[in-house]
Amino acid sequence: MKKLQTKRILLLMISLLLIASFTGCSGKKKDSLTITNVSYDPTREFYEKYNQSFIQYYKQKYGKKVNIIQSHGGSGSQARSVVEGSNGDVVTLALEHDITLIEQTGLIDKGWKKELPNDSAPYTSTIVFLVRKGNPKKIKDWNDLIKKGVEVITPDPKSSGGACWNFLAALGYAKDTYHNETKENQFLKKLYENVSVMDSGARGSTTTFVENGKGDVLIAWENEAIATLKNHPGKYEIVTPKISILAQPSVAVVDDNARSNKTEKLAKEYLKYLYSDKAQRLAAEDGYRPSNEKILKKYSKQFNLKMKLWKIDDFGGWNQAYHKYFEDGALFDKIYGNV
């Protein structure tokens, strides 16, 4: 009998210890919050730095520890992953249209674009050319990219937001040059005939050009080209065409996910902090153009601010532009031979 009582006491003590252990774990969980940022490829290094800054800021302001999970890929692919169930609390994607696609499913509340300054675009970029040191093919502007023997690297607009900006920048040049739709389309066709590798995302194209040594010119995000020069000193040059486009990466809270995850306050704070002076300086140091004009001027030496930049509104806005140029059977498919 005594043995049975002793056994029961031991079991009770073990049970109490397990309950205390689980209670302790849940207590710790309350002091630690986790969000997932679903982003596009070239932002990896920026958000690694930004996240550390935000974690410190949030700890000082609210006394809570924050964990941030990063996800990167082609912007279009990332948007589709959220639609298909990826549990992102925020999206920081390459273009407004990718976020609109998520909004249409009900995962993001309407009016997201006006929730933050500058149409929820905390930083901007543009499209430039990255060439090898010495610029062997003497590339100066868009017309040089259609010359025979020039091998072009650019990602696929079907999966990459950066690739969509590349296409529109080239189209802007064609419109300014030819003033004729047939000639504009012929220019685009010649350009894409010179594309030898079309990766799914902008970072993949950089890897193809830099690490794998393919191509004579990479059509690239300005920030990606700046980073390549820093990481590979003396091996590459940036060529800024006379005409390009104002590329506006957009950010939004994935409201439905954030509500389910009980991270709404944290997710909103995470995106709001992108507009802080510290975050704007971090963006500039990583080659993005800050939306804060004062900070942009301080870093103006690394940007060519005299380029003529087309805007997405010049193409009728993203809904019209995507329908006309990038949907199945639209202009890109026609000039690339997909239809």
C-alpha positions in Angstrom: 0.0 0.0 0.0 2.8 2.4 0.9 4.5 1.6 -2.4 1.2 2.5 -4.3 0.9 5.8 -2.3 4.5 6.6 -3.1 4.0 5.9 -6.8 0.9 8.2 -6.8 2.8 11.0 -5.1 5.7 10.7 -7.6 3.2 10.8 -10.5 1.5 13.8 -9.0 4.8 15.6 -8.6 5.8 14.9 -12.2 2.4 16.2 -13.4 2.8 19.4 -11.4 6.3 19.9 -12.8 5.0 19.4 -16.4 2.2 21.9 -15.8 4.7 24.4 -14.4 6.9 23.8 -17.3 4.2 24.4 -19.9 3.0 27.4 -18.0 6.5 28.8 -18.0 6.7 28.3 -21.8 3.4 30.0 -22.4 4.5 32.9 -20.2 7.7 33.3 -22.3 5.6 33.2 -25.5 3.6 36.1 -24.4 6.8 38.2 -24.0 7.9 37.2 -27.5 6.1 38.0 -30.8 6.8 36.6 -34.2 5.9 38.0 -37.7 6.7 36.9 -41.2 7.7 39.3 -43.9 7.1 38.0 -47.4 9.4 40.0 -49.7 11.0 40.0 -53.1 14.6 38.8 -53.8 16.9 41.9 -53.8 15.7 43.0 -50.4 17.4 40.2 -48.4 20.3 42.2 -47.2 18.3 45.4 -46.5 15.8 43.6 -44.3 18.5 41.7 -42.4 19.8 45.1 -41.2 16.3 46.6 -40.9 15.0 43.8 -38.8 17.8 44.2 -36.2 17.1 47.9 -36.0 13.3 47.3 -35.6 13.8 44.6 -33.0 15.8 47.0 -30.8 13.3 49.8 -31.4 10.3 47.6 -30.5 12.0 46.3 -27.4 12.8 49.8 -26.2 9.3 51.1 -26.9 7.2 48.2 -25.7 9.5 45.9 -23.7 8.8 42.9 -25.8 11.0 40.7 -27.9 10.3 40.3 -31.6 11.2 37.5 -33.9 11.0 38.2 -37.7 10.9 35.4 -40.3 12.0 36.4 -43.8 10.8 34.9 -47.1 12.2 36.0 -50.5 11.6 35.1 -54.1 10.3 36.6 -57.3 7.6 39.2 -56.4 4.9 37.6 -58.4 5.7 34.2 -57.0 5.7 35.5 -53.5 2.3 37.2 -54.0 0.9 33.9 -55.2 2.4 32.0 -52.2 0.4 34.3 -49.9 -2.8 33.8 -51.9 -2.2 30.0 -51.7 -1.8 30.0 -47.9 1.7 31.3 -46.9 1.2 32.8 -43.4 2.8 36.2 -44.1 1.9 39.0 -41.7 3.3 41.7 -44.0 4.3 41.8 -47.7 7.0 44.0 -49.0 6.8 43.4 -52.7 8.3 44.8 -55.9 5.2 46.4 -57.3 1.7 47.5 -56.3 0.0 45.0 -58.6 1.3 42.0 -56.7 -0.3 43.4 -53.5 -3.5 44.2 -55.3 -3.7 40.5 -56.3 -3.7 39.5 -52.6 -6.2 42.3 -51.8 -8.6 40.8 -54.3 -8.8 37.5 -52.3 -9.8 39.4 -49.2 -6.6 38.8 -47.3 -5.6 42.5 -47.4 -8.2 45.1 -46.6 -9.2 47.7 -49.2 -7.5 51.0 -49.0 -4.1 49.6 -48.0 -2.3 51.9 -50.4 -3.3 55.0 -48.4 -2.5 53.5 -45.0 1.2 54.7 -45.2 2.9 57.8 -46.8 3.8 57.9 -50.5 1.2 55.3 -51.5 2.8 52.8 -49.1 6.1 52.9 -51.0 8.7 53.7 -48.3 11.6 53.7 -50.8 11.9 53.7 -54.6 14.4 52.5 -57.2 14.9 52.5 -60.9 16.3 50.3 -63.6 19.9 50.5 -64.8 22.4 48.4 -66.7 25.2 46.4 -65.1 28.2 45.6 -67.4 31.6 44.1 -66.9 34.6 46.3 -66.2 35.7 48.2 -69.2 32.2 47.8 -70.8 33.5 45.6 -73.6 30.3 46.0 -75.8 30.3 49.8 -75.3 26.8 49.8 -74.0 25.5 53.3 -73.3 21.7 53.2 -73.8 18.7 51.0 -74.6 19.4 50.9 -78.3 22.7 49.2 -77.7 20.9 46.2 -76.2 19.3 45.3 -79.5 22.6 45.1 -81.4 23.7 41.8 -82.8 26.0 39.8 -80.5 24.9 41.6 -77.3 23.8 39.0 -74.7 21.2 40.4 -72.3 20.2 39.0 -68.9 16.8 39.9 -67.4 14.3 37.9 -65.3 10.8 36.7 -66.4 7.9 39.2 -66.0 5.6 36.2 -65.3 7.2 35.6 -61.9 9.4 38.7 -61.2 8.2 42.2 -60.3 11.6 43.6 -61.2 11.3 42.1 -64.7 8.0 44.0 -65.1 9.8 47.2 -64.3 12.6 46.3 -66.7 10.0 45.7 -69.5 8.2 49.0 -68.8 11.5 51.0 -68.6 12.4 49.6 -72.1 9.0 50.4 -73.4 9.3 54.0 -72.0 12.5 54.4 -74.0 10.8 53.0 -77.1 7.8 55.3 -76.8 10.1 58.4 -76.4 12.2 57.2 -79.4 9.8 55.9 -82.0 6.4 57.4 -81.3 4.9 54.5 -83.3 3.4 51.4 -81.6 4.6 49.0 -84.4 8.2 50.2 -84.1 8.0 50.2 -80.3 7.0 46.5 -80.4 9.7 45.7 -82.9 12.2 47.3 -80.6 11.0 45.2 -77.6 11.0 42.0 -79.8 14.6 42.6 -80.8 15.6 43.3 -77.2 14.1 40.0 -75.9 15.5 38.1 -78.8 18.9 39.0 -77.3 18.0 37.7 -73.8 19.9 34.4 -73.3 18.7 33.5 -69.7 15.4 34.5 -68.1 15.4 33.6 -64.4 12.3 33.6 -62.2 13.6 36.5 -60.0 15.9 39.5 -60.1 18.4 37.9 -57.6 18.6 34.8 -59.8 19.5 37.0 -62.8 22.2 38.7 -60.8 23.6 35.3 -59.9 23.5 34.2 -63.6 25.4 37.4 -64.6 27.8 37.7 -61.7 28.5 34.2 -60.4 27.9 32.2 -63.6 29.5 34.7 -65.9 26.7 34.7 -68.4 25.8 37.8 -70.6 27.2 41.1 -71.6 24.7 43.2 -69.7 22.3 42.7 -66.8 19.1 44.8 -66.8 18.9 45.4 -63.0 17.4 47.2 -60.1 19.6 50.1 -59.3 20.1 48.9 -55.7 21.1 45.4 -56.9 23.7 47.0 -59.3 25.1 49.2 -56.5 25.4 46.1 -54.2 27.2 44.2 -56.9 29.8 47.0 -57.2 30.4 47.0 -53.5 30.6 43.2 -53.3 32.9 42.8 -56.4 35.1 45.9 -56.5 36.8 46.6 -59.8 34.8 43.9 -61.8 31.7 45.7 -62.9 30.3 49.1 -63.9 26.9 50.7 -63.8 25.5 52.3 -67.0 22.5 54.6 -66.4 20.4 54.9 -69.5 18.9 58.4 -70.3 15.4 57.1 -69.9 14.2 54.6 -67.2 11.3 54.2 -64.8 10.4 55.2 -61.2 10.1 51.8 -59.6 8.0 51.8 -56.5 8.1 48.7 -54.3 5.0 48.6 -52.1 4.3 47.3 -48.6 1.1 46.2 -46.8 -0.2 44.3 -43.8 -1.8 41.0 -44.7 -4.8 41.9 -42.5 -6.5 38.5 -42.4 -3.3 36.7 -41.4 -2.3 39.4 -38.9 -5.8 39.2 -37.3 -5.6 35.4 -37.0 -2.0 35.6 -35.7 -2.9 38.4 -33.3 0.0 40.5 -34.7 -1.9 43.5 -36.2 -0.3 46.0 -33.9 3.2 44.6 -34.5 2.8 44.3 -38.3 1.6 47.9 -38.6 4.4 49.1 -36.4 6.9 47.1 -38.5 5.9 48.9 -41.7 5.5 52.3 -40.1 9.1 52.1 -38.9 10.3 51.9 -42.6 9.6 55.7 -42.7 11.8 56.5 -39.7 15.0 58.4 -40.3 17.1 55.4 -39.3 15.3 53.0 -41.6 15.5 55.5 -44.5 19.2 55.8 -44.0 19.6 52.0 -44.0 17.6 51.9 -47.3 19.9 54.5 -48.8 23.0 52.6 -47.7 21.6 49.5 -49.4 21.1 51.4 -52.7 17.4 52.2 -52.4 16.1 55.8 -52.9 14.6 57.0 -49.7 11.1 58.6 -49.8 12.4 61.2 -47.3 13.7 63.9 -49.6 16.2 65.3 -47.1 17.8 61.9 -46.6 17.8 61.2 -50.4 19.8 64.4 -50.9 22.4 63.4 -48.4 23.0 60.2 -50.4 22.5 61.7 -53.8 26.1 61.0 -55.0 25.3 57.3 -55.5 22.1 58.0 -57.5 21.7 59.5 -60.9 18.9 61.9 -60.2 18.9 63.5 -63.7 17.5 60.4 -65.5 14.1 60.9 -67.2 11.9 58.5 -65.3 8.6 57.2 -66.6 5.9 56.5 -64.0 3.4 53.7 -63.8 0.6 56.2 -64.2 2.1 57.0 -67.7 1.0 53.4 -68.6 -2.5 53.8 -67.2 -1.7 52.5 -63.7 -0.8 48.9 -62.7 -4.2 47.3 -63.4 -4.2 48.5 -67.0 -0.5 48.0 -67.5 -0.6 44.4 -66.3 -3.6 43.5 -68.4 -2.1 45.1 -71.5 1.5 43.8 -71.1 1.9 40.8 -68.8 -1.3 38.7 -68.6 -1.4 35.5 -70.6 -1.6 36.4 -74.3 -0.7 40.1 -73.7 2.2 42.0 -75.3 5.1 40.3 -73.6 3.8 36.9 -74.7 3.4 38.1 -78.2 6.8 39.7 -78.6 8.5 36.8 -76.8 6.8 34.2 -78.9 4.6 32.6 -76.2 1.5 33.0 -78.4 
